Amino acid sequence: MKRPLPVTIIGWLFIIAGAIGFLYHIAEVDMQDPFADDAVWILVIRLIAVLGGILLLRGVNAGRWIIIAWMTYHVILGFLHPPQSLAMHALLLIVLALTLFNARVNTYFR
C-alpha cells in the first residue's frame, strides 16, 4: 500500500522540526560538563522526534507511538508554561492521534 499523504507530511515535519531544534540547542551544551543542565536531554528529545519521523516514513508502527509519546510529553510540559502552550500542544496531540490512528493509516501500518 502507498504511504498516506498525512503520514508523509507528519513524518517530514517531525524530522525537520527535530533537526532544527537539535541544531538550535546544541550550542547550549556545556562541553566541559554536558549533563550540568538539561541541554543534553533537550537534544535527546529532539532526536526522538527525528527518529519518530523516520520510522513513520518507513512504515514502522512504533513510529506512530513515538510521535504520540513525544507530543504527550510536550502536553505535560505545557502545564509548566502559559495555558496557550498547553492548549496548543493538546490540540496537536489530538490531531496527530486522529490522523495517525484512523482506519486508512492503520491499514498502511499493518
N, C-alpha and C positions, 0 to 999 in steps of 0.2 A: 504494500500500500504506500502511496505517495505521502510524504510528510505534510500534515495540515499547515496552512499558512500561519495560523496563530502560534503554533509551536515554533516555527521558524522565526517569527518576529520576537517572541519572548526569549527564545534561546539566544539570539543575537543581541538583544537588549541587555540581557544579563552578562554576556561575555564582554560587551563594550563597557557597560557601567562598572563591572568588576575590575576590568583592566584599567580604566581611567581612575577609579578610586584607589587602586593599588599604586599606580604611578604618582598620584597626588599625595598619598600618605607615606610613601617610602622615605621621603625627606624628613619625616618626623621621628624616624627610628634613630635612637642614640646608639651608634655603633660600639661605643665603649661598654654599654650595658643595655642590650636590646630589650630586655624584659623589665627595665626600670619603670616603664609606664605601659599603657595599653596599646601603643603603636603597633607592636608585633601582632597582637591579637586582631587589631583592625585589618592588618594585611591578610591575615588568615581568613577573616570573614569575606574580604574582597575576593580572595582566591576561590573560596567556596562558591561564590556567585558565578565565577568563570567556569568552574567545574560543572555546576548545575546546568549552565547554558550549553556547554559542550555535550553533556550527556543527553540533554533534550534533543539536540540536533542529530545525535547518533541513534535516537530512538530507544534509549535505555530508560526503563521505567523509574529507576532510582533518581534520575534527573528531575522528574516531577516532584518527588518528595523532598529533594534537596532544595528546590526553588521554594516550595511551600514552607519548609522549615526555616529557610533564610528570611523569608518575609515575616513569618511568625515571630522570629527573633526581633525583627525591627518593630513589629507591633508592640512587643513587650518593652522595648527601649522607648517607644513612644510615650509610655507612662512617665518617663523622666523628662519629657520635653513639653512644649506647649500643646494644648489639646488639638490644634490643627494638624500637627505632625502625627499624632496618634490616629486621628480620623483618616488622614490621607493613607497611611500605611495599612490601616484596617480595610479601607476601601480597595486598595491594591491587592491585598490578600484575598478578599472575596472575589475580585475579578480574576485573579490568577487561578484560584481554586475552581471557579466555574468554567474557566477556559480549559484548564489542563485536565479536568476530570469529567468532561462531557462525553457522550456516547461515541462520537466520531473520533475523538482523541484517544479514548480508551481502546478502540479498535486498533489504532496505529501502534500503541504501545504493547499490544499483545503479540 
